[in-house]
Amino acid sequence: MSFEDYITVTPGIRSGKPCIRGTRIAVYDILEYLAGGMTEAQILEDFPSLRPEHIRACLAFAAARERRLAVSPAA
Protein backbone atom coordinates (compact mmCIF):
# COMPACT_ATOMS: atom_id res chain seq x y z
CA MET A 1 0.00 0.00 0.00
CA SER A 2 1.08 3.58 -0.56
CA PHE A 3 0.67 6.59 1.67
CA GLU A 4 -2.23 7.77 -0.51
CA ASP A 5 -4.26 4.90 0.94
CA TYR A 6 -3.91 6.38 4.44
CA ILE A 7 -3.58 10.15 3.97
CA THR A 8 -6.23 12.50 2.66
CA VAL A 9 -6.62 16.22 2.12
CA THR A 10 -10.14 17.50 2.77
CA PRO A 11 -10.71 21.27 2.57
CA GLY A 12 -13.08 21.36 5.57
CA ILE A 13 -10.87 19.31 7.89
CA ARG A 14 -7.87 20.93 9.58
CA SER A 15 -7.92 23.70 6.97
CA GLY A 16 -7.07 21.24 4.22
CA LYS A 17 -3.90 19.93 5.82
CA PRO A 18 -2.97 16.32 5.02
CA CYS A 19 -4.52 14.06 7.67
CA ILE A 20 -4.78 10.39 8.47
CA ARG A 21 -7.87 9.11 6.65
CA GLY A 22 -10.95 9.13 8.88
CA THR A 23 -9.31 11.27 11.57
CA ARG A 24 -8.42 14.87 12.23
CA ILE A 25 -4.83 13.93 13.02
CA ALA A 26 -2.53 15.88 10.71
CA VAL A 27 0.57 14.35 9.16
CA TYR A 28 2.67 17.14 10.62
CA ASP A 29 1.38 16.30 14.12
CA ILE A 30 2.75 12.77 13.80
CA LEU A 31 6.03 14.02 12.31
CA GLU A 32 6.45 16.55 15.13
CA TYR A 33 5.82 13.88 17.76
CA LEU A 34 8.47 11.67 16.18
CA ALA A 35 10.90 14.58 15.85
CA GLY A 36 10.27 15.46 19.49
CA GLY A 37 11.38 12.02 20.58
CA MET A 38 8.12 10.13 20.98
CA THR A 39 8.35 6.51 20.00
CA GLU A 40 5.89 4.83 17.67
CA ALA A 41 4.54 2.90 20.67
CA GLN A 42 3.93 6.12 22.62
CA ILE A 43 2.08 7.71 19.69
CA LEU A 44 -0.06 4.62 19.21
CA GLU A 45 -0.85 4.58 22.93
CA ASP A 46 -1.89 8.27 22.87
CA PHE A 47 -3.97 7.84 19.70
CA PRO A 48 -5.77 4.47 19.82
CA SER A 49 -7.34 5.03 16.39
CA LEU A 50 -3.88 4.96 14.76
CA ARG A 51 -2.06 1.89 13.51
CA PRO A 52 1.64 1.45 12.74
CA GLU A 53 0.96 1.75 9.01
CA HIS A 54 -0.42 5.27 9.59
CA ILE A 55 2.90 6.37 11.04
CA ARG A 56 4.80 4.78 8.15
CA ALA A 57 2.45 6.55 5.74
CA CYS A 58 3.31 9.89 7.35
CA LEU A 59 7.00 9.21 6.89
CA ALA A 60 6.46 8.14 3.27
CA PHE A 61 4.37 11.27 2.66
CA ALA A 62 7.14 13.49 4.04
CA ALA A 63 9.77 11.68 1.96
CA ALA A 64 7.70 12.08 -1.21
CA ARG A 65 7.16 15.78 -0.52
CA GLU A 66 10.88 16.27 0.08
CA ARG A 67 11.67 14.40 -3.14
CA ARG A 68 9.29 16.67 -5.09
CA LEU A 69 10.90 19.78 -3.58
CA ALA A 70 14.39 18.50 -4.43
CA VAL A 71 13.59 18.11 -8.12
CA SER A 72 11.56 21.31 -8.49
CA PRO A 73 13.40 24.10 -10.28
CA ALA A 74 14.42 27.02 -8.05
CA ALA A 75 12.21 30.06 -8.37
mmCIF file of the N, C-alpha and C atoms, coordinates in Angstrom:
data_MODEL
# 
_entry.id   MODEL 
# 
loop_
_atom_site.group_PDB 
_atom_site.id 
_atom_site.type_symbol 
_atom_site.label_atom_id 
_atom_site.label_alt_id 
_atom_site.label_comp_id 
_atom_site.label_asym_id 
_atom_site.label_entity_id 
_atom_site.label_seq_id 
_atom_site.pdbx_PDB_ins_code 
_atom_site.Cartn_x 
_atom_site.Cartn_y 
_atom_site.Cartn_z 
_atom_site.occupancy 
_atom_site.B_iso_or_equiv 
_atom_site.pdbx_formal_charge 
_atom_site.auth_seq_id 
_atom_site.auth_comp_id 
_atom_site.auth_asym_id 
_atom_site.auth_atom_id 
_atom_site.pdbx_PDB_model_num 
ATOM 1   N N  . MET A 1 1  ? 0.839   -1.184 0.000   1.00 0.00 ? 1  MET A N  1 
ATOM 2   C CA . MET A 1 1  ? 0.000   0.000  0.000   1.00 0.00 ? 1  MET A CA 1 
ATOM 3   C C  . MET A 1 1  ? 0.884   1.247  0.000   1.00 0.00 ? 1  MET A C  1 
ATOM 4   N N  . SER A 1 2  ? 0.337   2.313  -0.528  1.00 0.00 ? 2  SER A N  1 
ATOM 5   C CA . SER A 1 2  ? 1.075   3.575  -0.563  1.00 0.00 ? 2  SER A CA 1 
ATOM 6   C C  . SER A 1 2  ? 0.451   4.557  0.428   1.00 0.00 ? 2  SER A C  1 
ATOM 7   N N  . PHE A 1 3  ? 1.173   5.642  0.686   1.00 0.00 ? 3  PHE A N  1 
ATOM 8   C CA . PHE A 1 3  ? 0.668   6.591  1.667   1.00 0.00 ? 3  PHE A CA 1 
ATOM 9   C C  . PHE A 1 3  ? -0.673  7.187  1.253   1.00 0.00 ? 3  PHE A C  1 
ATOM 10  N N  . GLU A 1 4  ? -0.956  7.226  -0.044  1.00 0.00 ? 4  GLU A N  1 
ATOM 11  C CA . GLU A 1 4  ? -2.233  7.770  -0.510  1.00 0.00 ? 4  GLU A CA 1 
ATOM 12  C C  . GLU A 1 4  ? -3.429  6.970  0.018   1.00 0.00 ? 4  GLU A C  1 
ATOM 13  N N  . ASP A 1 5  ? -3.195  5.724  0.386   1.00 0.00 ? 5  ASP A N  1 
ATOM 14  C CA . ASP A 1 5  ? -4.263  4.898  0.944   1.00 0.00 ? 5  ASP A CA 1 
ATOM 15  C C  . ASP A 1 5  ? -4.620  5.316  2.366   1.00 0.00 ? 5  ASP A C  1 
ATOM 16  N N  . TYR A 1 6  ? -3.724  6.037  3.033   1.00 0.00 ? 6  TYR A N  1 
ATOM 17  C CA . TYR A 1 6  ? -3.909  6.384  4.436   1.00 0.00 ? 6  TYR A CA 1 
ATOM 18  C C  . TYR A 1 6  ? -4.028  7.876  4.702   1.00 0.00 ? 6  TYR A C  1 
ATOM 19  N N  . ILE A 1 7  ? -3.618  8.701  3.755   1.00 0.00 ? 7  ILE A N  1 
ATOM 20  C CA . ILE A 1 7  ? -3.579  10.146 3.971   1.00 0.00 ? 7  ILE A CA 1 
ATOM 21  C C  . ILE A 1 7  ? -4.493  10.842 2.978   1.00 0.00 ? 7  ILE A C  1 
ATOM 22  N N  . THR A 1 8  ? -5.305  11.749 3.502   1.00 0.00 ? 8  THR A N  1 
ATOM 23  C CA . THR A 1 8  ? -6.226  12.501 2.661   1.00 0.00 ? 8  THR A CA 1 
ATOM 24  C C  . THR A 1 8  ? -6.094  13.989 2.934   1.00 0.00 ? 8  THR A C  1 
ATOM 25  N N  . VAL A 1 9  ? -6.540  14.774 1.968   1.00 0.00 ? 9  VAL A N  1 
ATOM 26  C CA . VAL A 1 9  ? -6.623  16.217 2.122   1.00 0.00 ? 9  VAL A CA 1 
ATOM 27  C C  . VAL A 1 9  ? -8.070  16.590 1.851   1.00 0.00 ? 9  VAL A C  1 
ATOM 28  N N  . THR A 1 10 ? -8.738  17.101 2.881   1.00 0.00 ? 10 THR A N  1 
ATOM 29  C CA . THR A 1 10 ? -10.138 17.498 2.772   1.00 0.00 ? 10 THR A CA 1 
ATOM 30  C C  . THR A 1 10 ? -10.232 18.957 3.184   1.00 0.00 ? 10 THR A C  1 
ATOM 31  N N  . PRO A 1 11 ? -10.699 19.837 2.282   1.00 0.00 ? 11 PRO A N  1 
ATOM 32  C CA . PRO A 1 11 ? -10.708 21.267 2.575   1.00 0.00 ? 11 PRO A CA 1 
ATOM 33  C C  . PRO A 1 11 ? -11.348 21.647 3.910   1.00 0.00 ? 11 PRO A C  1 
ATOM 34  N N  . GLY A 1 12 ? -12.394 20.984 4.339   1.00 0.00 ? 12 GLY A N  1 
ATOM 35  C CA . GLY A 1 12 ? -13.076 21.364 5.574   1.00 0.00 ? 12 GLY A CA 1 
ATOM 36  C C  . GLY A 1 12 ? -12.495 20.761 6.840   1.00 0.00 ? 12 GLY A C  1 
ATOM 37  N N  . ILE A 1 13 ? -11.462 19.953 6.716   1.00 0.00 ? 13 ILE A N  1 
ATOM 38  C CA . ILE A 1 13 ? -10.868 19.306 7.886   1.00 0.00 ? 13 ILE A CA 1 
ATOM 39  C C  . ILE A 1 13 ? -9.443  19.809 8.068   1.00 0.00 ? 13 ILE A C  1 
ATOM 40  N N  . ARG A 1 14 ? -9.189  20.386 9.235   1.00 0.00 ? 14 ARG A N  1 
ATOM 41  C CA . ARG A 1 14 ? -7.869  20.931 9.583   1.00 0.00 ? 14 ARG A CA 1 
ATOM 42  C C  . ARG A 1 14 ? -7.353  21.888 8.513   1.00 0.00 ? 14 ARG A C  1 
ATOM 43  N N  . SER A 1 15 ? -8.266  22.679 7.980   1.00 0.00 ? 15 SER A N  1 
ATOM 44  C CA . SER A 1 15 ? -7.924  23.696 6.967   1.00 0.00 ? 15 SER A CA 1 
ATOM 45  C C  . SER A 1 15 ? -7.250  23.098 5.741   1.00 0.00 ? 15 SER A C  1 
ATOM 46  N N  . GLY A 1 16 ? -7.609  21.874 5.412   1.00 0.00 ? 16 GLY A N  1 
ATOM 47  C CA . GLY A 1 16 ? -7.067  21.244 4.215   1.00 0.00 ? 16 GLY A CA 1 
ATOM 48  C C  . GLY A 1 16 ? -5.680  20.655 4.369   1.00 0.00 ? 16 GLY A C  1 
ATOM 49  N N  . LYS A 1 17 ? -5.210  20.538 5.605   1.00 0.00 ? 17 LYS A N  1 
ATOM 50  C CA . LYS A 1 17 ? -3.896  19.926 5.822   1.00 0.00 ? 17 LYS A CA 1 
ATOM 51  C C  . LYS A 1 17 ? -4.013  18.412 5.625   1.00 0.00 ? 17 LYS A C  1 
ATOM 52  N N  . PRO A 1 18 ? -2.940  17.771 5.172   1.00 0.00 ? 18 PRO A N  1 
ATOM 53  C CA . PRO A 1 18 ? -2.967  16.318 5.015   1.00 0.00 ? 18 PRO A CA 1 
ATOM 54  C C  . PRO A 1 18 ? -3.187  15.646 6.376   1.00 0.00 ? 18 PRO A C  1 
ATOM 55  N N  . CYS A 1 19 ? -4.161  14.744 6.428   1.00 0.00 ? 19 CYS A N  1 
ATOM 56  C CA . CYS A 1 19 ? -4.525  14.056 7.669   1.00 0.00 ? 19 CYS A CA 1 
ATOM 57  C C  . CYS A 1 19 ? -4.625  12.557 7.432   1.00 0.00 ? 19 CYS A C  1 
ATOM 58  N N  . ILE A 1 20 ? -4.542  11.818 8.528   1.00 0.00 ? 20 ILE A N  1 
ATOM 59  C CA . ILE A 1 20 ? -4.781  10.387 8.474   1.00 0.00 ? 20 ILE A CA 1 
ATOM 60  C C  . ILE A 1 20 ? -6.247  10.183 8.119   1.00 0.00 ? 20 ILE A C  1 
ATOM 61  N N  . ARG A 1 21 ? -6.501  9.364  7.124   1.00 0.00 ? 21 ARG A N  1 
ATOM 62  C CA . ARG A 1 21 ? -7.866  9.109  6.647   1.00 0.00 ? 21 ARG A CA 1 
ATOM 63  C C  . ARG A 1 21 ? -8.790  8.744  7.810   1.00 0.00 ? 21 ARG A C  1 
ATOM 64  N N  . GLY A 1 22 ? -9.942  9.408  7.860   1.00 0.00 ? 22 GLY A N  1 
ATOM 65  C CA . GLY A 1 22 ? -10.946 9.127  8.881   1.00 0.00 ? 22 GLY A CA 1 
ATOM 66  C C  . GLY A 1 22 ? -10.679 9.767  10.228  1.00 0.00 ? 22 GLY A C  1 
ATOM 67  N N  . THR A 1 23 ? -9.628  10.588 10.313  1.00 0.00 ? 23 THR A N  1 
ATOM 68  C CA . THR A 1 23 ? -9.311  11.271 11.568  1.00 0.00 ? 23 THR A CA 1 
ATOM 69  C C  . THR A 1 23 ? -9.071  12.750 11.294  1.00 0.00 ? 23 THR A C  1 
ATOM 70  N N  . ARG A 1 24 ? -8.838  13.481 12.355  1.00 0.00 ? 24 ARG A N  1 
ATOM 71  C CA . ARG A 1 24 ? -8.423  14.874 12.234  1.00 0.00 ? 24 ARG A CA 1 
ATOM 72  C C  . ARG A 1 24 ? -6.960  15.023 12.646  1.00 0.00 ? 24 ARG A C  1 
ATOM 73  N N  . ILE A 1 25 ? -6.243  13.924 12.635  1.00 0.00 ? 25 ILE A N  1 
ATOM 74  C CA . ILE A 1 25 ? -4.828  13.930 13.016  1.00 0.00 ? 25 ILE A CA 1 
ATOM 75  C C  . ILE A 1 25 ? -4.002  14.262 11.784  1.00 0.00 ? 25 ILE A C  1 
ATOM 76  N N  . ALA A 1 26 ? -3.317  15.407 11.847  1.00 0.00 ? 26 ALA A N  1 
ATOM 77  C CA . ALA A 1 26 ? -2.530  15.877 10.706  1.00 0.00 ? 26 ALA A CA 1 
ATOM 78  C C  . ALA A 1 26 ? -1.201  15.137 10.620  1.00 0.00 ? 26 ALA A C  1 
ATOM 79  N N  . VAL A 1 27 ? -0.734  14.991 9.404   1.00 0.00 ? 27 VAL A N  1 
ATOM 80  C CA . VAL A 1 27 ? 0.568   14.354 9.161   1.00 0.00 ? 27 VAL A CA 1 
ATOM 81  C C  . VAL A 1 27 ? 1.650   15.081 9.948   1.00 0.00 ? 27 VAL A C  1 
ATOM 82  N N  . TYR A 1 28 ? 1.617   16.411 9.933   1.00 0.00 ? 28 TYR A N  1 
ATOM 83  C CA . TYR A 1 28 ? 2.674   17.140 10.619  1.00 0.00 ? 28 TYR A CA 1 
ATOM 84  C C  . TYR A 1 28 ? 2.627   16.915 12.122  1.00 0.00 ? 28 TYR A C  1 
ATOM 85  N N  . ASP A 1 29 ? 1.448   16.622 12.691  1.00 0.00 ? 29 ASP A N  1 
ATOM 86  C CA . ASP A 1 29 ? 1.379   16.296 14.120  1.00 0.00 ? 29 ASP A CA 1 
ATOM 87  C C  . ASP A 1 29 ? 2.221   15.057 14.406  1.00 0.00 ? 29 ASP A C  1 
ATOM 88  N N  . ILE A 1 30 ? 2.012   14.017 13.609  1.00 0.00 ? 30 ILE A N  1 
ATOM 89  C CA . ILE A 1 30 ? 2.748   12.773 13.799  1.00 0.00 ? 30 ILE A CA 1 
ATOM 90  C C  . ILE A 1 30 ? 4.245   13.007 13.609  1.00 0.00 ? 30 ILE A C  1 
ATOM 91  N N  . LEU A 1 31 ? 4.604   13.752 12.567  1.00 0.00 ? 31 LEU A N  1 
ATOM 92  C CA . LEU A 1 31 ? 6.025   14.019 12.307  1.00 0.00 ? 31 LEU A CA 1 
ATOM 93  C C  . LEU A 1 31 ? 6.656   14.813 13.447  1.00 0.00 ? 31 LEU A C  1 
ATOM 94  N N  . GLU A 1 32 ? 5.918   15.773 14.007  1.00 0.00 ? 32 GLU A N  1 
ATOM 95  C CA . GLU A 1 32 ? 6.445   16.550 15.125  1.00 0.00 ? 32 GLU A CA 1 
ATOM 96  C C  . GLU A 1 32 ? 6.611   15.694 16.372  1.00 0.00 ? 32 GLU A C  1 
ATOM 97  N N  . TYR A 1 33 ? 5.679   14.784 16.613  1.00 0.00 ? 33 TYR A N  1 
ATOM 98  C CA . TYR A 1 33 ? 5.816   13.882 17.760  1.00 0.00 ? 33 TYR A CA 1 
ATOM 99  C C  . TYR A 1 33 ? 7.068   13.023 17.609  1.00 0.00 ? 33 TYR A C  1 
ATOM 100 N N  . LEU A 1 34 ? 7.280   12.487 16.423  1.00 0.00 ? 34 LEU A N  1 
ATOM 101 C CA . LEU A 1 34 ? 8.474   11.674 16.181  1.00 0.00 ? 34 LEU A CA 1 
ATOM 102 C C  . LEU A 1 34 ? 9.742   12.510 16.334  1.00 0.00 ? 34 LEU A C  1 
ATOM 103 N N  . ALA A 1 35 ? 9.742   13.704 15.763  1.00 0.00 ? 35 ALA A N  1 
ATOM 104 C CA . ALA A 1 35 ? 10.905  14.584 15.851  1.00 0.00 ? 35 ALA A CA 1 
ATOM 105 C C  . ALA A 1 35 ? 11.173  14.995 17.294  1.00 0.00 ? 35 ALA A C  1 
ATOM 106 N N  . GLY A 1 36 ? 10.124  15.090 18.088  1.00 0.00 ? 36 GLY A N  1 
ATOM 107 C CA . GLY A 1 36 ? 10.266  15.461 19.488  1.00 0.00 ? 36 GLY A CA 1 
ATOM 108 C C  . GLY A 1 36 ? 10.720  14.320 20.387  1.00 0.00 ? 36 GLY A C  1 
ATOM 109 N N  . GLY A 1 37 ? 10.859  13.127 19.809  1.00 0.00 ? 37 GLY A N  1 
ATOM 110 C CA . GLY A 1 37 ? 11.379  12.022 20.579  1.00 0.00 ? 37 GLY A CA 1 
ATOM 111 C C  . GLY A 1 37 ? 10.369  10.968 20.994  1.00 0.00 ? 37 GLY A C  1 
ATOM 112 N N  . MET A 1 38 ? 9.096   11.165 20.656  1.00 0.00 ? 38 MET A N  1 
ATOM 113 C CA . MET A 1 38 ? 8.123   10.127 20.981  1.00 0.00 ? 38 MET A CA 1 
ATOM 114 C C  . MET A 1 38 ? 8.400   8.891  20.148  1.00 0.00 ? 38 MET A C  1 
ATOM 115 N N  . THR A 1 39 ? 8.197   7.744  20.744  1.00 0.00 ? 39 THR A N  1 
ATOM 116 C CA . THR A 1 39 ? 8.346   6.507  20.000  1.00 0.00 ? 39 THR A CA 1 
ATOM 117 C C  . THR A 1 39 ? 7.025   6.185  19.301  1.00 0.00 ? 39 THR A C  1 
ATOM 118 N N  . GLU A 1 40 ? 7.104   5.269  18.350  1.00 0.00 ? 40 GLU A N  1 
ATOM 119 C CA . GLU A 1 40 ? 5.888   4.827  17.674  1.00 0.00 ? 40 GLU A CA 1 
ATOM 120 C C  . GLU A 1 40 ? 4.907   4.265  18.698  1.00 0.00 ? 40 GLU A C  1 
ATOM 121 N N  . ALA A 1 41 ? 5.408   3.496  19.649  1.00 0.00 ? 41 ALA A N  1 
ATOM 122 C CA . ALA A 1 41 ? 4.539   2.902  20.675  1.00 0.00 ? 41 ALA A CA 1 
ATOM 123 C C  . ALA A 1 41 ? 3.838   3.971  21.499  1.00 0.00 ? 41 ALA A C  1 
ATOM 124 N N  . GLN A 1 42 ? 4.540   5.039  21.838  1.00 0.00 ? 42 GLN A N  1 
ATOM 125 C CA . GLN A 1 42 ? 3.925   6.124  22.621  1.00 0.00 ? 42 GLN A CA 1 
ATOM 126 C C  . GLN A 1 42 ? 2.832   6.821  21.820  1.00 0.00 ? 42 GLN A C  1 
ATOM 127 N N  . ILE A 1 43 ? 3.090   7.057  20.542  1.00 0.00 ? 43 ILE A N  1 
ATOM 128 C CA . ILE A 1 43 ? 2.083   7.711  19.693  1.00 0.00 ? 43 ILE A CA 1 
ATOM 129 C C  . ILE A 1 43 ? 0.847   6.829  19.579  1.00 0.00 ? 43 ILE A C  1 
ATOM 130 N N  . LEU A 1 44 ? 1.067   5.545  19.349  1.00 0.00 ? 44 LEU A N  1 
ATOM 131 C CA . LEU A 1 44 ? -0.062  4.620  19.213  1.00 0.00 ? 44 LEU A CA 1 
ATOM 132 C C  . LEU A 1 44 ? -0.843  4.505  20.519  1.00 0.00 ? 44 LEU A C  1 
ATOM 133 N N  . GLU A 1 45 ? -0.171  4.620  21.636  1.00 0.00 ? 45 GLU A N  1 
ATOM 134 C CA . GLU A 1 45 ? -0.855  4.582  22.927  1.00 0.00 ? 45 GLU A CA 1 
ATOM 135 C C  . GLU A 1 45 ? -1.700  5.841  23.133  1.00 0.00 ? 45 GLU A C  1 
ATOM 136 N N  . ASP A 1 46 ? -1.164  7.001  22.719  1.00 0.00 ? 46 ASP A N  1 
ATOM 137 C CA . ASP A 1 46 ? -1.890  8.267  22.870  1.00 0.00 ? 46 ASP A CA 1 
ATOM 138 C C  . ASP A 1 46 ? -3.050  8.403  21.889  1.00 0.00 ? 46 ASP A C  1 
ATOM 139 N N  . PHE A 1 47 ? -2.947  7.741  20.743  1.00 0.00 ? 47 PHE A N  1 
ATOM 140 C CA . PHE A 1 47 ? -3.971  7.837  19.700  1.00 0.00 ? 47 PHE A CA 1 
ATOM 141 C C  . PHE A 1 47 ? -4.424  6.430  19.316  1.00 0.00 ? 47 PHE A C  1 
ATOM 142 N N  . PRO A 1 48 ? -5.363  5.853  20.058  1.00 0.00 ? 48 PRO A N  1 
ATOM 143 C CA . PRO A 1 48 ? -5.772  4.468  19.821  1.00 0.00 ? 48 PRO A CA 1 
ATOM 144 C C  . PRO A 1 48 ? -6.341  4.201  18.433  1.00 0.00 ? 48 PRO A C  1 
ATOM 145 N N  . SER A 1 49 ? -6.783  5.242  17.733  1.00 0.00 ? 49 SER A N  1 
ATOM 146 C CA . SER A 1 49 ? -7.335  5.033  16.392  1.00 0.00 ? 49 SER A CA 1 
ATOM 147 C C  . SER A 1 49 ? -6.241  4.837  15.343  1.00 0.00 ? 49 SER A C  1 
ATOM 148 N N  . LEU A 1 50 ? -4.989  5.120  15.703  1.00 0.00 ? 50 LEU A N  1 
ATOM 149 C CA . LEU A 1 50 ? -3.877  4.959  14.762  1.00 0.00 ? 50 LEU A CA 1 
ATOM 150 C C  . LEU A 1 50 ? -3.333  3.548  14.791  1.00 0.00 ? 50 LEU A C  1 
ATOM 151 N N  . ARG A 1 51 ? -2.741  3.176  13.651  1.00 0.00 ? 51 ARG A N  1 
ATOM 152 C CA . ARG A 1 51 ? -2.059  1.890  13.512  1.00 0.00 ? 51 ARG A CA 1 
ATOM 153 C C  . ARG A 1 51 ? -0.632  2.172  13.023  1.00 0.00 ? 51 ARG A C  1 
ATOM 154 N N  . PRO A 1 52 ? 0.256   1.222  13.175  1.00 0.00 ? 52 PRO A N  1 
ATOM 155 C CA . PRO A 1 52 ? 1.645   1.449  12.739  1.00 0.00 ? 52 PRO A CA 1 
ATOM 156 C C  . PRO A 1 52 ? 1.751   1.891  11.277  1.00 0.00 ? 52 PRO A C  1 
ATOM 157 N N  . GLU A 1 53 ? 0.885   1.362  10.430  1.00 0.00 ? 53 GLU A N  1 
ATOM 158 C CA . GLU A 1 53 ? 0.957   1.755  9.013   1.00 0.00 ? 53 GLU A CA 1 
ATOM 159 C C  . GLU A 1 53 ? 0.620   3.229  8.794   1.00 0.00 ? 53 GLU A C  1 
ATOM 160 N N  . HIS A 1 54 ? -0.143  3.832  9.697   1.00 0.00 ? 54 HIS A N  1 
ATOM 161 C CA . HIS A 1 54 ? -0.421  5.270  9.593   1.00 0.00 ? 54 HIS A CA 1 
ATOM 162 C C  . HIS A 1 54 ? 0.862   6.074  9.803   1.00 0.00 ? 54 HIS A C  1 
ATOM 163 N N  . ILE A 1 55 ? 1.646   5.659  10.775  1.00 0.00 ? 55 ILE A N  1 
ATOM 164 C CA . ILE A 1 55 ? 2.903   6.368  11.045  1.00 0.00 ? 55 ILE A CA 1 
ATOM 165 C C  . ILE A 1 55 ? 3.862   6.198  9.872   1.00 0.00 ? 55 ILE A C  1 
ATOM 166 N N  . ARG A 1 56 ? 3.947   4.996  9.332   1.00 0.00 ? 56 ARG A N  1 
ATOM 167 C CA . ARG A 1 56 ? 4.804   4.780  8.155   1.00 0.00 ? 56 ARG A CA 1 
ATOM 168 C C  . ARG A 1 56 ? 4.314   5.601  6.968   1.00 0.00 ? 56 ARG A C  1 
ATOM 169 N N  . ALA A 1 57 ? 3.007   5.734  6.825   1.00 0.00 ? 57 ALA A N  1 
ATOM 170 C CA . ALA A 1 57 ? 2.452   6.549  5.737   1.00 0.00 ? 57 ALA A CA 1 
ATOM 171 C C  . ALA A 1 57 ? 2.852   8.013  5.895   1.00 0.00 ? 57 ALA A C  1 
ATOM 172 N N  . CYS A 1 58 ? 2.878   8.502  7.126   1.00 0.00 ? 58 CYS A N  1 
ATOM 173 C CA . CYS A 1 58 ? 3.311   9.894  7.355   1.00 0.00 ? 58 CYS A CA 1 
ATOM 174 C C  . CYS A 1 58 ? 4.762   10.080 6.942   1.00 0.00 ? 58 CYS A C  1 
ATOM 175 N N  . LEU A 1 59 ? 5.599   9.119  7.276   1.00 0.00 ? 59 LEU A N  1 
ATOM 176 C CA . LEU A 1 59 ? 7.004   9.208  6.885   1.00 0.00 ? 59 LEU A CA 1 
ATOM 177 C C  . LEU A 1 59 ? 7.160   9.128  5.369   1.00 0.00 ? 59 LEU A C  1 
ATOM 178 N N  . ALA A 1 60 ? 6.408   8.257  4.736   1.00 0.00 ? 60 ALA A N  1 
ATOM 179 C CA . ALA A 1 60 ? 6.463   8.141  3.275   1.00 0.00 ? 60 ALA A CA 1 
ATOM 180 C C  . ALA A 1 60 ? 5.956   9.421  2.617   1.00 0.00 ? 60 ALA A C  1 
ATOM 181 N N  . PHE A 1 61 ? 4.909   10.014 3.175   1.00 0.00 ? 61 PHE A N  1 
ATOM 182 C CA . PHE A 1 61 ? 4.368   11.267 2.663   1.00 0.00 ? 61 PHE A CA 1 
ATOM 183 C C  . PHE A 1 61 ? 5.433   12.365 2.728   1.00 0.00 ? 61 PHE A C  1 
ATOM 184 N N  . ALA A 1 62 ? 6.106   12.465 3.873   1.00 0.00 ? 62 ALA A N  1 
ATOM 185 C CA . ALA A 1 62 ? 7.142   13.486 4.036   1.00 0.00 ? 62 ALA A CA 1 
ATOM 186 C C  . ALA A 1 62 ? 8.305   13.251 3.074   1.00 0.00 ? 62 ALA A C  1 
ATOM 187 N N  . ALA A 1 63 ? 8.685   11.995 2.888   1.00 0.00 ? 63 ALA A N  1 
ATOM 188 C CA . ALA A 1 63 ? 9.769   11.683 1.958   1.00 0.00 ? 63 ALA A CA 1 
ATOM 189 C C  . ALA A 1 63 ? 9.384   12.051 0.529   1.00 0.00 ? 63 ALA A C  1 
ATOM 190 N N  . ALA A 1 64 ? 8.156   11.754 0.149   1.00 0.00 ? 64 ALA A N  1 
ATOM 191 C CA . ALA A 1 64 ? 7.697   12.078 -1.208  1.00 0.00 ? 64 ALA A CA 1 
ATOM 192 C C  . ALA A 1 64 ? 7.653   13.587 -1.419  1.00 0.00 ? 64 ALA A C  1 
ATOM 193 N N  . ARG A 1 65 ? 7.205   14.314 -0.410  1.00 0.00 ? 65 ARG A N  1 
ATOM 194 C CA . ARG A 1 65 ? 7.155   15.777 -0.521  1.00 0.00 ? 65 ARG A CA 1 
ATOM 195 C C  . ARG A 1 65 ? 8.572   16.334 -0.641  1.00 0.00 ? 65 ARG A C  1 
ATOM 196 N N  . GLU A 1 66 ? 9.489   15.824 0.142   1.00 0.00 ? 66 GLU A N  1 
ATOM 197 C CA . GLU A 1 66 ? 10.878  16.266 0.075   1.00 0.00 ? 66 GLU A CA 1 
ATOM 198 C C  . GLU A 1 66 ? 11.480  15.962 -1.296  1.00 0.00 ? 66 GLU A C  1 
ATOM 199 N N  . ARG A 1 67 ? 11.168  14.793 -1.818  1.00 0.00 ? 67 ARG A N  1 
ATOM 200 C CA . ARG A 1 67 ? 11.671  14.405 -3.145  1.00 0.00 ? 67 ARG A CA 1 
ATOM 201 C C  . ARG A 1 67 ? 11.141  15.360 -4.213  1.00 0.00 ? 67 ARG A C  1 
ATOM 202 N N  . ARG A 1 68 ? 9.858   15.716 -4.122  1.00 0.00 ? 68 ARG A N  1 
ATOM 203 C CA . ARG A 1 68 ? 9.285   16.672 -5.094  1.00 0.00 ? 68 ARG A CA 1 
ATOM 204 C C  . ARG A 1 68 ? 9.966   18.029 -4.991  1.00 0.00 ? 68 ARG A C  1 
ATOM 205 N N  . LEU A 1 69 ? 10.241  18.484 -3.771  1.00 0.00 ? 69 LEU A N  1 
ATOM 206 C CA . LEU A 1 69 ? 10.905  19.775 -3.585  1.00 0.00 ? 69 LEU A CA 1 
ATOM 207 C C  . LEU A 1 69 ? 12.325  19.748 -4.125  1.00 0.00 ? 69 LEU A C  1 
ATOM 208 N N  . ALA A 1 70 ? 13.001  18.620 -3.981  1.00 0.00 ? 70 ALA A N  1 
ATOM 209 C CA . ALA A 1 70 ? 14.387  18.503 -4.433  1.00 0.00 ? 70 ALA A CA 1 
ATOM 210 C C  . ALA A 1 70 ? 14.514  18.554 -5.945  1.00 0.00 ? 70 ALA A C  1 
ATOM 211 N N  . VAL A 1 71 ? 13.508  18.114 -6.660  1.00 0.00 ? 71 VAL A N  1 
ATOM 212 C CA . VAL A 1 71 ? 13.591  18.112 -8.122  1.00 0.00 ? 71 VAL A CA 1 
ATOM 213 C C  . VAL A 1 71 ? 12.902  19.315 -8.764  1.00 0.00 ? 71 VAL A C  1 
ATOM 214 N N  . SER A 1 72 ? 12.221  20.113 -7.953  1.00 0.00 ? 72 SER A N  1 
ATOM 215 C CA . SER A 1 72 ? 11.562  21.310 -8.490  1.00 0.00 ? 72 SER A CA 1 
ATOM 216 C C  . SER A 1 72 ? 12.607  22.357 -8.807  1.00 0.00 ? 72 SER A C  1 
ATOM 217 N N  . PRO A 1 73 ? 12.449  23.052 -9.945  1.00 0.00 ? 73 PRO A N  1 
ATOM 218 C CA . PRO A 1 73 ? 13.399  24.098 -10.278 1.00 0.00 ? 73 PRO A CA 1 
ATOM 219 C C  . PRO A 1 73 ? 13.281  25.269 -9.285  1.00 0.00 ? 73 PRO A C  1 
ATOM 220 N N  . ALA A 1 74 ? 14.416  25.874 -8.976  1.00 0.00 ? 74 ALA A N  1 
ATOM 221 C CA . ALA A 1 74 ? 14.424  27.023 -8.053  1.00 0.00 ? 74 ALA A CA 1 
ATOM 222 C C  . ALA A 1 74 ? 13.697  28.188 -8.695  1.00 0.00 ? 74 ALA A C  1 
ATOM 223 N N  . ALA A 1 75 ? 12.978  28.905 -7.865  1.00 0.00 ? 75 ALA A N  1 
ATOM 224 C CA . ALA A 1 75 ? 12.213  30.057 -8.374  1.00 0.00 ? 75 ALA A CA 1 
ATOM 225 C C  . ALA A 1 75 ? 13.059  31.292 -8.448  1.00 0.00 ? 75 ALA A C  1 
# 
